[in-house]
Amino acid sequence: MDASSLEQLRSDFESVSRTLGDGLRRRTPHLVALVAKWQKDDLVPGLSDLDFRVICDDGTTAEDWVAVDRAVGEIHLEMVRTHPEWNRINEHTAGAGLTVGEAMDQRFHNPEYAAWSVWWGEGEWYRKLDRRIRRRPFDLLDEHYHLSRFLGYYSPYIQGIDPPINLGRFEPKYALHSRCWHYFAPPLLSAASLLARRNLSGKRRGLSWLRRSGRVTAAVEAVLHQVDRHYETRELADPRRLGEFEEFLFAAFTELRDPVRESVRHLPLPSTSDPGTLKESLSAMVSDPLSNLIENVRFVRIRAGRYHFYVNAPRHFEVQELMAIELKWARRLNHGIFSSIRTILGQGGLSPAECLRRLEIEVDPVQAEAMAFMADLSSRTPQDPDLRRLFQEAAECFPFYYRLLEQTLARSLERVAG
């Protein structure tokens, strides 16, 4: 593709963020900014989506979040209806919502913040946050985050793990994009952060640090070569070359395995560098349950709008695979939230209803029905013929479920503080 075509595609990212930001601002006075994972030069025009987080002010209530969630889904749906050329960017609605105060709270540091970029709205709060991240010592929490991500990808490329969705004319390029920018670059960013002992800010920054340090330079250069040429290379249509490329990239993982393990200073790990053993060790470590609870509640704040969007999406937008992914999210959030609450309460084996009773939260019949519905949804499979209807019902009942979870967060914060 020529430079002017790529620049036009790149401008679509700004158009999407402006449309969402301006639309939300008209509906809520609480909106501060839209941020997204990755730096702007990490996004590949025509192939990358935007993974937004909605940032609101500290006066935002649970009812305000319900309204924001609804607005996000409606604005997103309208964009897809009127701008099918943005379908890939708009693969899903914003992923999470949080306040400025929550982001700035030093008790709940998230290494992901280093890879954020502000796309719309006020940015001074993020500049303060970024300065704090840069000054903050690289500690056990950062090590756990990045080692988990490096090991989570530690395998040869898994065929079918990253299906092409809503790519239009760029679908033939997705096989390479998936391998380079989804499978290779994120865990290599984590490897670079561990080796550099600081949270690097994006995929290109991580790969550049590795190249400057003389580590896996051939693989880094090969990936950047592909991305910078928009995947218009010989590997694109040659299955044999693609297979060889996968093996070449995995060799970089194996080369980094021992140095990454040896870079860890704070985590109590076994002496081995065996990825399976290390993953088991990381999984067994008890992370801060309150931090986990806060992180999961941030994701449930922006969920009903996504369900509404999926069940009402126009025919030109593929949603079946996306709903299957959303089922995984439903299970993850439902399990993660109540697992954290059990740990905070010091009572394993409690049911969700028992957790709420221990926190002295009153549950009315409508909320109880919503809890039961979400538990049932979490148990469904992607092959369920009623999936679309279930998500339609979830869009209606989810706010009642969410309000309960916001109460659990407030009571848990009180309990820990007390």
C-alpha positions in Angstrom: 0.0 0.0 0.0 1.2 3.5 -0.7 1.8 6.1 2.0 -1.2 8.2 1.3 -3.6 5.2 1.5 -2.1 4.2 4.8 -2.3 7.7 6.1 -6.0 7.8 5.2 -6.6 4.5 7.1 -4.6 5.9 10.0 -6.9 8.9 10.2 -9.8 6.6 10.8 -8.5 5.9 14.3 -8.8 9.5 15.2 -12.3 9.7 13.6 -13.6 6.8 15.7 -12.2 8.2 18.9 -13.6 11.7 18.2 -17.0 10.3 17.3 -17.2 8.2 20.5 -15.7 11.0 22.7 -17.9 13.8 21.4 -20.9 11.5 21.6 -20.3 10.5 25.1 -19.5 14.1 26.2 -22.9 15.2 25.0 -24.5 12.5 27.2 -22.6 12.8 30.4 -20.8 15.6 32.2 -18.5 13.1 33.9 -16.4 12.1 30.9 -12.7 13.1 31.2 -10.9 11.1 28.5 -10.8 8.1 26.3 -7.6 6.1 26.6 -6.5 3.0 24.6 -3.9 0.3 25.1 -0.8 0.7 23.0 0.9 3.8 21.6 -0.5 5.3 18.4 2.4 4.1 16.3 1.7 0.5 17.5 -1.6 0.5 15.6 -1.5 -1.0 12.1 -4.0 0.7 9.8 -6.8 -1.6 8.5 -5.8 -4.4 10.9 -5.8 -3.1 14.5 -8.8 -2.2 16.6 -9.1 0.3 19.4 -9.3 -1.1 22.9 -10.7 1.9 24.8 -11.0 2.6 28.5 -13.5 5.3 29.5 -12.1 7.6 32.1 -14.6 9.6 34.2 -14.3 12.1 37.1 -14.4 11.1 40.7 -18.0 12.1 41.1 -19.2 9.3 38.8 -21.8 7.1 40.6 -23.0 3.6 39.8 -26.1 5.1 38.1 -23.8 7.4 36.0 -21.8 4.3 34.9 -25.1 2.6 33.9 -25.9 5.6 31.7 -22.3 5.7 30.3 -22.5 2.0 29.5 -25.8 2.4 27.6 -24.5 5.4 25.7 -21.3 3.5 24.7 -23.3 0.7 23.2 -25.7 3.0 21.3 -22.9 5.2 19.9 -20.9 2.2 18.9 -23.9 0.7 17.1 -24.6 3.9 15.2 -20.9 4.1 14.1 -21.0 0.5 12.7 -24.3 1.2 10.9 -23.1 4.4 9.3 -19.4 3.7 8.8 -18.8 0.1 7.8 -15.3 1.1 6.7 -14.5 1.4 10.5 -15.7 -2.1 11.3 -12.3 -3.5 12.2 -11.5 -0.6 14.5 -14.9 -1.0 16.1 -14.6 -4.7 16.7 -16.0 -4.2 20.2 -17.1 -1.4 22.5 -14.8 0.1 25.2 -13.5 -2.5 27.5 -13.5 -0.9 30.9 -14.5 2.3 32.9 -12.6 3.9 35.7 -12.3 7.2 37.4 -9.2 9.5 37.5 -8.9 8.9 41.2 -9.0 5.1 40.8 -6.2 5.3 38.1 -4.1 7.6 40.3 -4.5 5.5 43.5 -1.0 4.2 44.2 -2.4 1.2 46.1 -3.7 -0.3 42.9 -0.9 0.2 40.4 -1.4 -1.6 37.1 1.6 -2.1 34.8 -0.8 -1.8 31.8 -1.1 1.9 32.4 2.4 2.4 30.9 1.1 1.3 27.5 -1.9 3.6 27.5 -2.3 6.6 25.2 -4.9 9.4 25.4 -7.1 9.6 22.3 -9.7 12.1 23.3 -10.2 14.6 26.2 -8.0 15.8 29.0 -4.5 14.4 29.3 -2.8 16.1 32.2 -4.0 13.5 34.7 -2.4 10.8 32.5 0.9 12.7 32.2 1.0 12.8 36.0 0.3 9.1 36.1 2.9 8.3 33.5 5.5 10.3 35.5 4.7 8.4 38.6 5.0 5.1 36.7 8.4 6.1 35.4 9.6 7.0 39.0 8.1 3.9 40.6 10.6 1.1 41.4 10.0 -2.0 39.3 8.7 -4.5 41.9 7.1 -7.8 42.5 3.7 -6.7 41.0 5.4 -5.6 37.8 7.4 -8.9 37.6 4.3 -11.0 38.1 2.4 -9.1 35.4 5.1 -9.3 32.8 6.3 -12.8 33.5 2.7 -14.1 33.4 2.3 -12.5 29.9 5.5 -13.8 28.6 4.8 -17.3 29.8 1.2 -17.1 28.7 2.3 -16.9 25.0 5.2 -19.4 25.4 4.4 -21.9 22.8 4.5 -22.3 19.0 1.8 -20.3 17.3 -1.6 -22.0 18.0 -3.6 -22.4 14.8 -7.0 -20.8 15.0 -6.4 -19.0 18.3 -6.9 -15.6 16.7 -9.7 -15.8 14.1 -10.0 -13.0 11.5 -13.1 -10.9 12.2 -14.5 -7.9 10.3 -11.3 -7.3 8.3 -12.8 -6.9 4.8 -10.2 -6.5 2.1 -7.3 -6.8 4.7 -8.2 -10.4 5.8 -5.5 -12.0 3.6 -2.9 -10.0 5.7 -4.2 -11.1 9.0 -2.3 -14.4 9.3 1.0 -12.4 9.4 -0.5 -9.6 11.5 -1.7 -12.1 14.1 1.7 -13.8 14.4 3.7 -10.6 14.4 1.6 -8.1 16.4 -0.7 -10.3 18.5 1.5 -13.3 19.3 5.0 -12.0 19.2 5.1 -8.3 20.1 3.1 -8.2 23.4 5.0 -11.0 25.2 8.3 -9.6 23.8 7.3 -6.2 25.3 6.9 -8.0 28.6 10.3 -9.7 28.2 11.9 -6.4 27.4 10.3 -4.7 30.5 11.6 -7.5 32.7 15.1 -7.2 31.3 15.1 -3.4 31.4 13.5 -3.3 34.9 11.0 -0.8 33.9 7.5 -0.7 32.3 8.1 0.1 28.6 5.3 1.9 26.9 4.4 -0.1 23.8 5.1 -2.8 21.3 7.6 -0.8 19.2 9.3 0.5 22.3 9.8 -3.1 23.6 11.1 -4.4 20.3 13.4 -1.4 19.9 14.8 -2.0 23.4 15.6 -5.6 22.6 17.3 -4.7 19.3 19.4 -2.0 21.0 20.4 -4.5 23.7 21.4 -7.1 21.1 18.7 -9.6 22.0 16.8 -11.6 19.4 17.6 -8.9 16.9 17.0 -11.0 13.8 13.4 -11.9 14.9 12.7 -8.3 16.0 13.9 -6.9 12.7 11.9 -9.5 10.8 8.7 -8.6 12.6 9.2 -4.8 12.1 10.0 -5.5 8.5 6.6 -7.2 8.1 4.7 -4.5 10.0 6.4 -1.5 8.3 5.6 -3.0 4.9 2.0 -3.7 5.9 2.7 -7.4 5.4 3.1 -7.1 1.7 5.9 -9.7 1.7 6.6 -13.2 0.4 5.3 -14.9 3.5 1.8 -13.6 2.8 0.6 -16.2 0.4 3.1 -19.1 1.0 2.0 -21.6 3.7 5.5 -23.1 3.8 7.1 -19.7 4.4 4.5 -18.9 7.0 5.3 -22.1 8.9 9.0 -21.4 8.8 8.3 -17.9 10.1 6.3 -19.3 13.0 9.3 -21.5 14.0 11.7 -18.6 13.6 9.6 -16.5 16.0 9.3 -19.2 18.6 13.0 -19.6 18.6 13.2 -16.0 19.9 11.0 -17.0 22.8 13.3 -19.9 23.7 16.4 -17.7 23.4 14.9 -15.2 25.9 13.5 -17.8 28.4 16.6 -18.1 30.6 17.5 -14.4 30.6 13.9 -13.4 31.5 13.8 -16.0 34.3 17.2 -14.7 35.6 16.0 -11.1 35.6 13.4 -11.7 38.3 14.5 -10.3 41.6 11.4 -10.3 43.8 9.1 -13.2 42.9 9.7 -16.4 44.9 10.1 -18.6 41.9 11.5 -22.2 41.7 15.1 -22.3 40.3 14.0 -23.9 37.0 13.4 -22.0 33.7 10.8 -24.6 32.6 7.8 -22.5 31.4 5.2 -25.0 32.7 6.6 -25.1 36.2 7.0 -21.3 36.3 3.4 -20.8 35.1 2.1 -23.1 37.9 4.2 -21.2 40.4 2.8 -17.9 39.3 -0.8 -19.2 39.4 -0.3 -20.4 43.0 0.8 -17.0 44.2 -1.9 -15.1 46.0 -2.3 -11.7 44.4 -4.0 -8.8 46.1 -7.7 -9.6 46.1 -8.8 -6.0 46.4 -6.8 -5.0 43.4 -8.3 -7.9 41.4 -11.8 -7.0 42.5 -11.3 -3.4 41.4 -9.9 -4.4 38.1 -12.9 -6.7 37.4 -15.5 -4.2 38.5 -13.9 -1.7 36.0 -14.7 -4.2 33.2 -18.3 -4.8 34.3 -19.0 -1.1 34.2 -18.9 -1.2 30.4 -20.6 -4.5 29.5 -24.4 -4.2 28.9 -23.7 -1.7 26.1 -21.5 -4.3 24.4 -24.3 -6.9 24.6 -26.7 -4.4 23.1 -24.3 -3.7 20.3 -23.7 -7.3 19.4 -27.4 -8.4 19.3 -28.3 -5.3 17.2 -25.3 -5.2 14.9 -26.1 -4.9 11.2 -25.6 -7.9 8.9 -22.4 -6.6 7.5 -20.8 -6.9 10.9 -19.7 -10.4 12.1 -20.7 -11.0 15.7 -20.8 -14.8 16.3 -17.1 -15.2 17.1 -17.3 -12.0 19.2 -20.2 -13.4 21.3 -18.2 -16.6 21.9 -15.3 -14.4 23.2 -17.8 -12.5 25.4 -18.9 -15.8 27.0 -15.3 -16.2 28.2 -15.4 -12.7 29.6 -18.6 -13.5 31.4 -17.0 -16.5 33.1 -13.8 -14.7 33.9 -15.6 -11.7 35.5 -18.1 -13.7 37.4 -15.5 -16.1 38.8 -12.9 -13.4 39.4 -15.1 -11.1 41.3 -16.5 -13.7 43.7 -13.1 -15.4 44.1 -11.7 -12.0 45.3 -14.5 -11.4 47.7 -14.1 -14.9 49.2 -10.4 -14.1 49.8 -11.2 -10.7 51.3 -13.8 -12.4 53.6 -11.4 -15.2 54.4 -14.2 -17.7 53.6 -13.6 -20.1 50.8 -16.5 -22.0 49.3 -19.1 -19.3 49.7 -21.7 -18.9 47.0 -22.2 -15.5 45.4 -25.3 -15.0 47.5 -23.5 -15.9 50.7 -20.7 -13.5 49.8 -23.2 -10.7 49.5 -24.8 -11.6 52.8 -21.5 -11.6 54.6 -20.9 -8.1 53.2 -24.4 -7.1 54.5 -25.7 -6.2 51.1 -29.4 -6.5 50.6 -30.5 -8.2 47.4 -33.9 -7.6 46.0 -35.7 -10.1 43.8 -34.8 -8.4 40.5 -31.1 -8.3 41.5 -31.2 -12.0 42.6 -32.7 -12.9 39.2 -30.0 -10.9 37.4 -27.3 -12.7 39.4 -28.8 -16.1 38.5 -29.1 -15.1 34.9 -25.5 -14.1 34.6 -24.4 -17.3 36.3 -26.4 -19.2 33.7 -25.0 -17.2 30.8 -21.5 -17.9 32.1 -22.2 -21.7 31.8 -23.3 -21.6 28.1 -21.2 -22.7 25.2 -20.6 -20.8 21.9 -22.7 -23.5 20.1 -25.8 -22.6 22.1 -28.6 -21.9 19.6 -30.1 -19.4 22.1 -27.0 -17.3 22.4 -28.3 -14.2 20.6 -31.5 -14.2 22.7 -29.5 -14.7 25.9 -27.3 -11.7 25.2 -30.4 -9.6 24.4 -31.8 -10.5 27.8 -28.3 -9.9 29.4 -28.3 -6.4 28.0 -31.5 -5.7 29.9 -30.7 -7.4 33.3 -27.0 -6.7 33.5 -27.3 -3.2 35.1 -29.0 -4.8 38.1 -26.1 -7.3 38.5 -23.6 -4.5 38.0 -25.1 -2.3 40.8 -24.6 -5.2 43.2 -21.0 -5.6 42.2 -20.3 -1.9 42.7 -21.7 -2.3 46.2 -19.4 -5.3 46.8 -16.5 -3.1 45.9 -17.5 -0.3 48.2 -18.1 -2.7 51.1 -14.8 -4.5 50.4 -12.9 -1.3 50.4 -14.5 -0.4 53.8 -13.7 -3.8 55.2 -10.0 -3.7 54.2 -9.7 -0.1 55.4 -11.4 -1.0 58.7 
